[in-house]
Amino acid sequence: MEPSIFTYLLVMSAVTLAIRILPLTLIRGEVKSPFLKSFLYYVPYVTLAVMTFPAMTQATQSPVSGTLALLAGLVLAWWGASLFKVAAACCAVVFLTEMVIC
């Protein structure tokens, strides 16, 4: 017997709700621990990085071009370039690297 799509949706929604509701019900007061405050402060940034960085290297035809674009973007962002400039430069690096490699 094969489970229906509704079973998958029910399990997915239960897990999603549990992840979102449990912290709200278990942590009612102010968080006083400096370590926990620091941990919770950096969670969104780490989650974004974990989803974004592997995709940058795997979205191109060659991992080399994705890695070079990632490095170029990091350098430009470190120097204070705007988001548009960083994105345009990364696209240009991928384009030029793919032309040279292929």
Buried (B, 14 or more C-beta within 10 A) or exposed (E): EEEEEEEEEEEEEEEEEEEEEEEEEEEEEEEEEEEEEEEEEEEEEEEEEEEEBEEBBEEBEBEBBBBBBBEBBEEBBEEEBEEEBBBEBBEEBBEEBBEEEE
